[in-house]
Amino acid sequence: MKRRSILKSVAAAASASAFISVSSLAAWAANDTLKIGFVGVTSGPAAAWGTSNVRSMQTRAAWLNETGGVTIGDKTYDVEIVTFDDQKDPKRAIAGMEKMAQEGIHYVVGPNVDDGAAAVRPVAEQNGIIYFPYAFPKELYAPPAGNAVLGMIANYQSGPAIYKYLKENKGVNKVAFVAANESDPLSQRDGGITAAKALGLEVVSDNVTYQVDTTDFTPVLTPVIQSMPDLLVLSGVAPANAPQLIRSARELGYQGLISTETAQDATVLQEGAGELANGFISVGGASTPEIASDTMKEFVDRYTKMFGEYNDESNTKVYALEYIVETLKANPAAIDNVDEFKKTMDTFSAANPYMKGDSHLKYVGTTSFGQKRQVFVPMVVNEFKDGKFETLFIAEVD
C-alpha cells in the first residue's frame, strides 16, 4: 500500500509539474493586448455610420489576431476593440471618451458627427488620446488642435467635386439644399452653398429644414420642388432619412438629380425607396471593383461572413484601424505616447493593402487644415442603381 501511495504521489507530482510547465509556457507565449476604442453612434437613424465603423474594426481585428497578431517593436499584440454607443448625443460621447481614458486607451475611432467630435476634444487632449472622427469642422484638425484625424473625405472636399462633375456632365445649373435642423447637416448645407456659388451655380433654395423625427416630408419638400432645381442636395442626411426624402421628392413629381455628401447604405435605400432611389448620388466607400486589391476582397468576404451583410461605407471605415496599427509599427514609442504618433504622421508611409498598384497609406489634409490630420483614402462617388452602388467617378484630396 505504501509503495502504491508513493507511486501515485510521484505520478501526481509529475503531472502537476508538467501542467505548471505547460501553463507557464502558454502564459509566456501569450500576446499582449492592444486596445483600440470606438466612440460613436450605433443606434437610431444614423446607426449605419457607427455600425459600419465597429464591424470594420472587429472584422480586421479578428483577421489580424487569427494570423498571429501585430508586431510593434519587440512585442506582439492581439487587437481588442472596445466600443461605446454614444447614441449621437455629445454628452454620451464625452462619457465614452472618458471611459476610454480610464481604460488607458490612447487611440479611438469616432465620433461620427460634428457636435460629438467637438465635445470630446478636451477629454482627448487632456488624456493623451488620438481620435479619428467622421466629422467635418475644420477647427478639429487645424492648429492649435492636433489630436483629431479626419477618417474620411469631408463635404467641403467632395461637394465641389460632385457639383463640378454634375455641372460639366449632367447640365446642372440650379441647386436646392435641404437639411435636418441639427448642427452637422446645417454646417454641411452652408459649406455646400458656398461651394455651389463658387462654381457659378444658381442656388434656388437654401433655408428649408426638417426635424430629425419627421415622417411626412411632403410639406418640407413642396416649396423646394417648386423652385425647380436641377439638383436637390440632401445635406448631411442620415441613412434612415435619405430614402424617405427621396421617395417624397419623386412622388411630388421631381425628376431632377438628388445627391448628398454623406455615405449611405444601399440596403436601407433599396428597402425604403426601391427604384425611386435610382440615380441617387452619394460619397461611397473608398474602393471600387477596378481598384480593390485581393486583401480588400477578402475583407469584404470576412465581414459578410461575420455579420451576414456588407455596407459599402466599410470600404472607407476599414482604414482607421489600419492607419493606427501601421503608424504604431513605424514608431513603437507611440504605443503609449501620442506625441510620438504625431511626429510620425508627417513622414509616415506604408503600403496600402486595400488598393491595387503602388498606392500608399499616408496622412494628408495640408490644404484643408494646414497640417496632416486626415487619412488618405480615394474619393469614390457613387450612383445608386437597382439595389446597389455603381461608381460615378474617383478623385483624391491633398
C-alpha positions as CSV (number, residue, x, y, z in Angstrom):
1,M,0.0,0.0,0.0
2,K,2.8,2.3,0.9
3,R,4.6,1.7,-2.4
4,R,1.3,2.4,-4.3
5,S,0.8,5.6,-2.5
6,I,4.3,6.7,-3.2
7,L,3.9,5.9,-6.9
8,K,0.7,7.8,-7.0
9,S,2.2,10.8,-5.3
10,V,5.2,10.7,-7.8
11,A,2.8,10.5,-10.7
12,A,0.6,13.3,-9.4
13,A,3.7,15.5,-8.8
14,A,5.0,14.8,-12.3
15,S,1.6,15.6,-13.8
16,A,1.3,18.8,-11.8
17,S,4.9,19.7,-12.8
18,A,4.0,19.2,-16.5
19,F,0.8,21.2,-16.1
20,I,2.7,24.1,-14.4
21,S,5.4,23.9,-17.1
22,V,2.8,24.0,-20.0
23,S,0.8,26.7,-18.3
24,S,4.0,28.8,-17.8
25,L,5.0,28.4,-21.4
26,A,1.5,29.3,-22.6
27,A,1.5,32.4,-20.4
28,W,5.0,33.3,-21.6
29,A,3.9,32.8,-25.2
30,A,0.6,34.7,-25.0
31,N,0.4,38.0,-26.9
32,D,-0.1,41.3,-25.1
33,T,-3.3,43.1,-25.8
34,L,-3.6,46.4,-27.8
35,K,-6.9,48.0,-27.0
36,I,-8.4,50.3,-29.7
37,G,-11.5,52.2,-28.8
38,F,-14.7,53.2,-30.7
39,V,-17.0,56.0,-29.5
40,G,-19.8,56.7,-31.9
41,V,-23.4,56.2,-32.9
42,T,-24.7,52.6,-33.3
43,S,-28.4,53.2,-32.6
44,G,-31.1,55.5,-34.0
45,P,-31.4,57.0,-37.6
46,A,-27.7,57.4,-38.0
47,A,-26.8,53.9,-36.7
48,A,-25.4,52.7,-40.0
49,W,-22.5,55.1,-39.8
50,G,-21.1,53.8,-36.5
51,T,-22.2,50.2,-37.1
52,S,-20.0,50.3,-40.2
53,N,-17.1,51.5,-38.1
54,V,-17.5,48.9,-35.4
55,R,-18.0,46.0,-37.8
56,S,-15.0,47.1,-39.9
57,M,-12.8,47.2,-36.9
58,Q,-14.0,43.9,-35.5
59,T,-13.5,42.2,-38.8
60,R,-10.0,43.5,-39.3
61,A,-9.0,42.8,-35.7
62,A,-10.2,39.2,-35.8
63,W,-8.3,38.7,-39.1
64,L,-5.1,40.2,-37.6
65,N,-5.4,38.1,-34.4
66,E,-6.1,34.9,-36.5
67,T,-2.8,35.4,-38.3
68,G,-0.7,35.8,-35.1
69,G,-1.4,39.4,-34.1
70,V,0.5,42.6,-34.8
71,T,4.2,43.1,-34.0
72,I,5.1,46.5,-32.8
73,G,8.7,46.9,-31.8
74,D,9.7,43.8,-29.8
75,K,6.2,42.9,-28.7
76,T,3.3,41.1,-30.5
77,Y,-0.2,42.2,-29.7
78,D,-3.7,40.8,-30.1
79,V,-6.1,43.7,-31.1
80,E,-9.1,44.2,-28.9
81,I,-11.9,46.6,-30.0
82,V,-13.6,48.4,-27.1
83,T,-16.9,50.0,-28.2
84,F,-19.2,52.7,-26.8
85,D,-22.5,53.7,-28.4
86,D,-22.9,57.5,-27.9
87,Q,-26.4,57.5,-29.4
88,K,-25.5,60.6,-31.4
89,D,-25.5,62.5,-28.1
90,P,-22.5,64.8,-27.3
91,K,-22.8,64.2,-23.6
92,R,-22.7,60.4,-24.1
93,A,-19.7,60.9,-26.4
94,I,-17.9,62.6,-23.6
95,A,-18.7,59.8,-21.3
96,G,-17.5,57.3,-23.9
97,M,-14.2,59.1,-24.3
98,E,-13.8,59.3,-20.5
99,K,-14.3,55.5,-20.4
100,M,-11.5,55.1,-22.9
101,A,-9.2,57.2,-20.9
102,Q,-10.0,55.2,-17.7
103,E,-9.1,52.0,-19.6
104,G,-5.7,53.5,-20.7
105,I,-6.7,53.5,-24.4
106,H,-4.8,56.1,-26.5
107,Y,-6.3,55.5,-29.9
108,V,-10.1,55.8,-30.6
109,V,-12.2,55.7,-33.8
110,G,-15.1,58.1,-33.9
111,P,-17.3,60.0,-33.1
112,N,-19.4,60.1,-36.3
113,V,-21.0,63.5,-36.1
114,D,-19.7,67.1,-35.7
115,D,-21.0,68.0,-32.3
116,G,-19.9,64.7,-30.8
117,A,-16.4,65.1,-32.2
118,A,-16.1,68.6,-30.9
119,A,-17.4,67.7,-27.5
120,V,-14.8,65.0,-26.8
121,R,-11.9,67.2,-27.9
122,P,-11.0,68.4,-24.3
123,V,-11.1,64.8,-22.9
124,A,-8.9,63.5,-25.7
125,E,-6.3,66.3,-25.4
126,Q,-6.2,66.1,-21.6
127,N,-5.8,62.3,-21.6
128,G,-3.4,61.8,-24.5
129,I,-5.9,60.3,-26.9
130,I,-5.7,60.4,-30.7
131,Y,-9.1,60.0,-32.2
132,F,-10.4,59.5,-35.7
133,P,-13.7,61.3,-36.2
134,Y,-16.0,61.1,-39.1
135,A,-17.0,64.8,-38.7
136,F,-16.1,67.8,-40.8
137,P,-15.5,71.0,-38.7
138,K,-12.1,72.3,-39.8
139,E,-11.2,73.6,-36.3
140,L,-10.9,69.9,-35.1
141,Y,-8.0,69.3,-37.4
142,A,-6.3,72.7,-37.8
143,P,-3.8,74.2,-35.4
144,P,-3.9,74.5,-32.4
145,A,-5.9,71.3,-32.4
146,G,-3.8,68.2,-33.0
147,N,-5.4,65.1,-31.6
148,A,-8.2,64.5,-34.2
149,V,-7.5,62.9,-37.5
150,L,-10.3,63.0,-40.1
151,G,-11.2,59.4,-41.1
152,M,-12.9,60.2,-44.4
153,I,-13.5,62.7,-47.2
154,A,-15.1,65.9,-45.9
155,N,-18.2,67.5,-47.5
156,Y,-16.2,70.6,-48.4
157,Q,-13.8,68.3,-50.4
158,S,-16.4,66.1,-52.0
159,G,-19.1,68.7,-52.6
160,P,-17.2,70.8,-55.0
161,A,-16.1,67.7,-56.9
162,I,-19.6,66.4,-57.2
163,Y,-21.2,69.7,-58.2
164,K,-18.4,70.3,-60.8
165,Y,-18.9,66.9,-62.3
166,L,-22.7,67.3,-62.5
167,K,-22.3,70.8,-64.0
168,E,-20.0,69.6,-66.7
169,N,-21.5,66.2,-67.4
170,K,-25.2,66.5,-66.5
171,G,-26.0,70.1,-67.3
172,V,-26.8,71.1,-63.7
173,N,-27.2,74.9,-63.3
174,K,-29.7,75.3,-60.4
175,V,-29.3,73.7,-57.0
176,A,-31.5,73.5,-53.9
177,F,-30.5,72.4,-50.4
178,V,-32.5,70.7,-47.7
179,A,-31.1,69.9,-44.2
180,A,-32.1,68.5,-40.9
181,N,-32.3,71.1,-38.2
182,E,-29.1,70.0,-36.5
183,S,-25.6,71.4,-36.3
184,D,-24.0,68.8,-38.6
185,P,-26.4,68.9,-41.5
186,L,-26.7,72.7,-41.3
187,S,-22.9,73.1,-41.4
188,Q,-22.7,70.8,-44.4
189,R,-25.5,72.7,-46.1
190,D,-23.7,76.0,-45.6
191,G,-20.5,74.5,-47.0
192,G,-22.4,73.2,-50.0
193,I,-24.0,76.5,-50.7
194,T,-20.6,78.2,-50.7
195,A,-19.1,75.6,-53.0
196,A,-22.0,75.7,-55.4
197,K,-21.9,79.5,-55.7
198,A,-18.1,79.4,-56.2
199,L,-18.8,77.1,-59.3
200,G,-21.2,79.6,-60.7
201,L,-24.3,77.5,-59.9
202,E,-27.6,79.3,-59.0
203,V,-28.8,78.3,-55.5
204,V,-32.6,78.5,-55.8
205,S,-33.4,77.2,-52.2
206,D,-31.2,77.4,-49.2
207,N,-33.2,77.7,-46.0
208,V,-35.6,74.7,-45.8
209,T,-35.0,72.4,-42.8
210,Y,-36.8,69.5,-41.1
211,Q,-36.8,67.9,-37.7
212,V,-34.9,64.5,-37.5
213,D,-38.1,62.7,-36.3
214,T,-40.1,63.9,-39.4
215,T,-42.1,61.1,-41.0
216,D,-44.0,63.2,-43.7
217,F,-41.6,65.1,-45.9
218,T,-44.2,66.3,-48.4
219,P,-44.8,69.7,-46.8
220,V,-41.0,70.1,-46.3
221,L,-40.1,69.4,-49.9
222,T,-43.1,71.1,-51.7
223,P,-41.6,74.6,-51.7
224,V,-38.2,73.2,-52.7
225,I,-39.5,71.3,-55.6
226,Q,-41.5,74.4,-56.7
227,S,-38.2,76.2,-57.1
228,M,-37.4,73.8,-60.0
229,P,-33.8,72.8,-59.2
230,D,-31.7,70.6,-61.5
231,L,-30.0,69.2,-58.4
232,L,-31.6,68.6,-54.9
233,V,-28.8,68.3,-52.2
234,L,-29.8,66.4,-49.0
235,S,-27.1,67.9,-46.8
236,G,-25.8,65.6,-44.1
237,V,-28.7,63.3,-44.5
238,A,-28.8,60.3,-42.1
239,P,-29.1,56.9,-43.8
240,A,-32.6,56.3,-42.3
241,N,-33.9,59.6,-43.6
242,A,-32.5,59.5,-47.1
243,P,-35.0,57.0,-48.6
244,Q,-37.9,58.9,-47.1
245,L,-36.8,62.2,-48.6
246,I,-36.1,60.6,-52.0
247,R,-39.5,58.9,-52.1
248,S,-41.3,62.1,-51.2
249,A,-39.4,64.1,-53.8
250,R,-40.2,61.6,-56.5
251,E,-43.8,61.3,-55.5
252,L,-44.1,65.1,-55.7
253,G,-43.0,64.8,-59.4
254,Y,-39.4,65.9,-59.1
255,Q,-37.4,64.4,-61.9
256,G,-34.0,66.1,-61.4
257,L,-30.9,64.7,-59.7
258,I,-30.6,64.1,-56.0
259,S,-27.2,63.9,-54.1
260,T,-25.6,64.1,-50.7
261,E,-22.0,64.3,-49.4
262,T,-22.6,61.7,-46.6
263,A,-22.1,58.0,-47.1
264,Q,-25.3,55.8,-47.4
265,D,-26.4,52.2,-47.0
266,A,-27.6,50.5,-50.2
267,T,-29.8,48.1,-48.3
268,V,-31.6,50.9,-46.5
269,L,-32.1,52.8,-49.7
270,Q,-33.5,49.7,-51.5
271,E,-35.8,48.8,-48.7
272,G,-37.0,52.4,-48.1
273,A,-37.2,53.8,-51.7
274,G,-36.7,50.9,-54.1
275,E,-36.3,52.0,-57.7
276,L,-37.2,55.6,-56.8
277,A,-33.7,55.8,-55.4
278,N,-32.1,55.0,-58.8
279,G,-29.8,57.8,-59.7
280,F,-29.2,59.0,-56.1
281,I,-25.6,60.2,-55.8
282,S,-23.5,59.9,-52.6
283,V,-19.9,59.6,-51.4
284,G,-19.2,55.9,-51.3
285,G,-16.6,53.6,-49.7
286,A,-13.0,54.1,-50.8
287,S,-13.0,51.2,-53.2
288,T,-14.4,50.0,-56.5
289,P,-14.0,46.7,-58.3
290,E,-11.4,48.4,-60.5
291,I,-9.1,49.4,-57.7
292,A,-9.9,46.8,-55.0
293,S,-7.0,44.5,-54.1
294,D,-7.3,40.9,-53.1
295,T,-7.0,41.9,-49.5
296,M,-10.0,44.2,-49.9
297,K,-11.9,41.5,-51.5
298,E,-11.1,39.1,-48.6
299,F,-12.0,41.8,-46.1
300,V,-15.5,42.1,-47.7
301,D,-15.8,38.4,-47.7
302,R,-14.8,38.1,-44.0
303,Y,-17.1,41.0,-43.0
304,T,-20.0,39.4,-44.8
305,K,-19.5,36.1,-43.2
306,M,-19.2,37.7,-39.7
307,F,-22.3,39.9,-40.0
308,G,-24.5,38.4,-42.8
309,E,-24.4,41.6,-44.9
310,Y,-22.0,44.3,-46.1
311,N,-22.1,48.1,-46.1
312,D,-20.3,49.8,-48.9
313,E,-19.2,52.5,-46.5
314,S,-17.0,50.0,-44.8
315,N,-14.7,50.3,-47.8
316,T,-13.7,53.6,-46.1
317,K,-14.2,52.6,-42.5
318,V,-11.6,49.7,-42.8
319,Y,-8.8,52.3,-43.0
320,A,-8.8,53.8,-39.5
321,L,-7.6,50.7,-37.6
322,E,-5.1,50.1,-40.4
323,Y,-3.6,53.6,-40.0
324,I,-3.4,53.3,-36.3
325,V,-1.6,49.9,-36.4
326,E,0.8,50.8,-39.2
327,T,1.7,54.1,-37.6
328,L,2.5,52.3,-34.3
329,K,4.6,49.8,-36.2
330,A,6.5,52.7,-37.8
331,N,7.2,54.2,-34.3
332,P,6.7,51.7,-31.4
333,A,7.3,54.6,-28.9
334,A,3.9,55.8,-29.9
335,I,2.2,52.8,-28.3
336,D,1.5,54.9,-25.1
337,N,2.8,58.3,-26.2
338,V,0.6,60.2,-28.7
339,D,3.2,62.9,-29.2
340,E,5.4,60.3,-30.9
341,F,2.4,59.3,-33.0
342,K,2.0,63.0,-34.1
343,K,5.7,63.2,-35.0
344,T,5.4,60.1,-37.2
345,M,2.4,61.4,-39.2
346,D,4.3,63.9,-41.2
347,T,6.6,61.4,-42.9
348,F,4.6,58.2,-42.5
349,S,4.1,55.9,-45.5
350,A,3.1,52.3,-45.7
351,A,1.8,50.0,-48.5
352,N,-1.9,50.3,-48.9
353,P,-3.2,46.7,-48.6
354,Y,-6.7,47.6,-49.9
355,M,-5.8,49.0,-53.3
356,K,-4.1,47.6,-56.4
357,G,-0.9,49.0,-57.6
358,D,1.6,51.1,-55.6
359,S,-0.9,53.1,-53.5
360,H,0.4,54.1,-50.0
361,L,-1.2,54.9,-46.7
362,K,-0.3,58.4,-45.8
363,Y,-1.6,61.4,-43.9
364,V,-3.0,64.3,-45.9
365,G,-5.0,67.4,-45.2
366,T,-2.4,70.2,-45.5
367,T,-4.5,72.1,-48.0
368,S,-7.7,72.0,-45.9
369,F,-6.2,72.2,-42.4
370,G,-2.6,73.5,-42.6
371,Q,-1.3,70.2,-41.2
372,K,-1.6,66.4,-41.9
373,R,-4.6,65.4,-39.9
374,Q,-6.6,63.3,-42.4
375,V,-6.1,59.8,-43.6
376,F,-5.7,59.3,-47.4
377,V,-8.5,57.4,-48.9
378,P,-9.7,57.6,-52.5
379,M,-12.8,59.8,-53.0
380,V,-15.3,57.5,-54.6
381,V,-18.6,59.0,-55.7
382,N,-21.4,56.5,-56.3
383,E,-24.7,56.4,-58.1
384,F,-27.4,54.1,-56.7
385,K,-29.0,51.8,-59.3
386,D,-31.2,48.7,-58.8
387,G,-30.2,47.9,-55.2
388,K,-26.5,48.6,-55.4
389,F,-24.0,51.4,-55.8
390,E,-22.1,52.0,-59.1
391,T,-19.0,54.1,-59.3
392,L,-19.7,57.6,-60.9
393,F,-16.1,58.9,-60.6
394,I,-13.0,58.7,-58.4
395,A,-10.8,61.6,-57.2
396,E,-8.2,62.4,-54.5
397,V,-7.6,65.1,-51.9
398,D,-4.3,66.6,-50.7
